Amino acid sequence: MWLELQIFGFRALWSPYFLLYILALGLLYFLVTGPFRHKFGGDEKPTLSQQVMFYTALMILYVVKGGPIDLLSHIMLTAHMIQMALYYLIFPILVIKSIPVWIWKKIINMPVIKPIIRLLTKPIISLLLFNGLFSLYHIPAIFDFAKSSQIAHTSISSIILVAAFIVWWPLLTPIKEMDKMKPLLKIFYIFANGVLITPACVLIIFADEPLFSAYSQSGAWLQALALCVPGDVLDGLAVQISGPEMFSPMSTLEDQQLGGIIMKIMQEITYGFILARIFFKWFTDESLKVDPMPADVQHSQ
């Protein structure tokens, strides 16, 4: 498959301009949280683990939006679902945990942003917002529309990404005043997340025919492919490409079913990791609490 993808050229496979954007973000993070943090009102530098998480997040962002996975996501639904899982489940977690608290406070406390964040991060609203948008996105008509133009694709992807940050915020917020959910409620919150995202995965896994024109009809597929392959490259291909089957060992239906399974598995692994983290922190905090000595014992002493 790799050799076959080479026909689309270096720009389509590696997105050099997007790589420059990623490098600029990395440099900005280094400067704002490091040498110039005092100019922005910052005090503490990010810890080593925070720095590792942020640069890992940038690597993931480049891989899913600038590397070969992005090209493959327009060819195979399996790659698209891997892209979605990394982009909407893993990437926001790393960014939230890696940015110093003082930066988050400056962002969240902006007059326009603060009331919006307080409303949207209410558990029920955040759950319905992210899972509703994710499910709507994978309705075939909306999905094919999103793949029909760069503006639609970028806009819809960005809106869902914002919703992904919002759905993770109540669980992972580094701002203590906003960490109001009790551990038990956080556990139910994660379970609800898993339940609400399931219908979209089930629809894809158990469909008995290809759902998305962007992967099953040559015209719509080429239109979707043009989102990441420069037009002059597509027009100048020496090989006539007919559809995604040229680049996949699976049929379109098998690819669709595997994509749904992968999305569900990656979601379960991610939620399971966060669930374990919350549970063990809760268990540790409870075990460290020392019950006060009964009054009669104190008196006898």
N, C-alpha and C positions, 0 to 999 in steps of 0.2 A: 504493500500500500504506500509506503514512504516514497519509493521511486515514482509511483504514479502521481503522488501529490506534487512532486517536483515540477511538473508541467505548468503549475500555476505561478511559479517564479518566487524569488526571494522576498519581494514585498508582501505577497499574500501569505507566505509561510511565517515570516518573522516580524512584520510590521515595524520597520526601523524607526518611523516617526513616533509611534506609540512607545517604543523603548526609550526614546529621548524624554518623553513625558514622564515615564516611570522614574528615570534617573533624576529628573528635576524634582519630583516629589520626594525622593530619598534625600536629595541635597537640602531641600527646604526643611524637612523634618530634622535633619542633623543641625542646621543652623539655628532654627527657632527654638529647639529644645536644648541646644548646646551653647555655643559661644555667644549667641545673641539673645538668650532667653530673658536676661534682665531687662532688655529694652522692651520686651513684650509683657513685663510684669510677672515673669516666672521666677520661681525660686529653685526648686529641686530639678536636677537632671533626671531623665528617665532611667530606670534600672537597666541592667544588662538584659534581663529577660524581656523587658518592654521593647528595647531596641531590636532584639532578635525577632520578636513577634511582628513588629512593624515592617521590617525588611522582608520577613517571610510573607507577610500580607502583600507587599509590592510584587514579590516573585509570583505569587498566586495570581494576582491581577494581570500581570504580563502574560503568564501562561494561558489563562482562560480568555483574555481579550486581545492579546497581541501575538501569541504563539500559535503553533499548529492546531491546538485544540479549537481555537476560534474558527479556523478554516474548516476543520472536520465537523464542527457544530452545524455548519450549513450543508453538510453532506450526509451526516448520519444523526439520527435522533439520540442514539446512545451517547455520542460525544456532546450533544446539546445538553443532555441531562447531567453528565459529569460536570460540564461548564456551570449549569445552574446550581448544582450542589456546592461546588467550590465558591461560586460567586455570591450566593445568597445565604449560605449556611456557615462556611468557614471564614471567608474574608471579613465580614462584619465583626465577628467575635474577636479576631486578631486586632482589628483597628480599634475597637472599643477598649480593649485591655492594654494596648500599647501606647496610647496617647496619654500624656500626663494629666492629672486631675485639674491642674490650674488652667490648662487649655480648654478642657471640656467645660469648666465653669464659665469661662469667658464666652464660649459659644452658646451654651444653654441659657445663660442669663441675659442674652441680648433681648431688648424690649419686644421685638417682633417674634422671636423664636420661642421665648419662655412659655407663653400661654399655649402655643400650638403644641409644644412638646409635652406639657403637662396634660393636655387633653388626649393626644394621640397615644401616649404611653400608658394610659389606663388599661389594665389587663384585657378586658373584653374587647375594647376598641383595637388595640394592637394585634390581638389574635385574629380578629375578623378582617382587619385591613390587609395584613400580609397574606394570609391563607386565601382570602377572597380574591386578591389581585393575582396571586400565583395560579389559582384555579381558573380564573377568567382568561388569563394569558394562554392557557393550554386548551381553551375551546377552539376547535379547528379554524373557524372563521376569523377569530381574533389573532390566532397564531399566524395564519397565512398573511393577514394584513400586516402584522408586525414585520414579517419577512419581505414585504413588498417594497419598502423604501427605507433609506438610511434614517430619515427623520423619525418615522414611526418606530423603527427598531431601537434607536438610541433613546427616544423619549420613554417608551414603555419599559425598557430595561432599567433605565435610571429611576423611574418611579418605583418599581418593585424593589430596587436596591435600597432606596430610602425606607421603604416599608420593612425591609429586612433588618435594617439598623434599629428601627422603632420596636420591632417584635423582640429583639434581643436585649434592648435597653433595660426593661424592668428586671431582668434576670442578672445582668452583668454590670449595671451602672457603677462607675467608680465614685460617684458623688453620694456620700453617705446620707444626705438629706433626702435623696430620691430613692434610696433603697428601702422601700416601705413594705415590700412583700415578705411575709413570713415564709420560712423554709418549706412548710407543708403546702402552702399556696403555690410556691414556685414549682414544686413537684407536680401538682395538678396542672399548672400552666404548661409545663413541658408535655405532659400526657395529652392535653387538649390540642397542643400544636401538632402532635403526631396524628391525632384523629382527624383534624381538619384538613390536613394535607393529603390524607389517604384517598379521598374520592378522585382527585385528579390523576393519581398514580394508577388507581384501579381502572379508570376509564381507558387509560393508555395500555395497560397490561392485558386486559381481557377483551379489547376490541377485536373483532374477527376480520377486520379489513383496515388498510392504511387510512389514517384519519387526516393527515396533513398533506395538502397539495404541494407544499414546499419540499416534500421528500418523495412524492409519488408521481407528480406530473412534471414533465421535462421543462415546460415553459416557466412554471412557477419556481421550479428548482433552480434554473439558471438565473432567474430574477433574484432569488435569495442568495445565490452564490456571488452575485455581483456586489453584495454588501461588503465583501472582504477581498474580492479579487478585482484589481483594476480593470476597467473596461477595455483598454487597449490590449491587455493580456488575454482576456476572454476572446476578443475578436481575432487575435493573432495566433490562437492555438492551432498547431499543425494537426492535432488529433481531434476528430469529431466526438464530443462527449454527449452521451444520450441520457444519462441519469446517474443517481448515486450508486447503482448496482455495479458500476465500473470500478468503484473504489472500496467496495465492501464484500466480504465473503458471505454475508447474510442477505436474505430477501428483505424488502422494505418492511413487511409485517414483522418478521423476526427482529429486525433492528428496533422497531417501535416497541415491541414487548420487552426486549432487553433494556431499553432506555428507561421504561417505567420501573422495572425491577431495580436497576442501579440507583435511580433516584430515591426509591423507598429505602433501600439498604443504607445508602450514604446518610439519609436523613435519620434513620434509626441509630446509626453509629454515633453521629454527632449529638443527637439528643440524649443518647445513653451516656456519653462522656460528661455532658453538662449535668445530667441527673445525678451521676455518681459523685461529681464534684460538690454539688449542693448537699447531697445526703451526708457525705463524710464530713463536710464542714459543720453541718448541723449536729451530727453525732459527736464530733470533737468538742464543739462549743458546749454541748449539754454535759458531756463527761467531765469537763473542766470546772463546772459549777459545783461549789461545795455547799451542801445544805447547812444552814446555821445550826449551832448546837442547841438542843432543846433547853428551855428555861430551867426545868427542874435539875438537869445535869449541871448547868452553870451554877445553880444555887448550892448544890451539894459540894461543889468544889470550893 
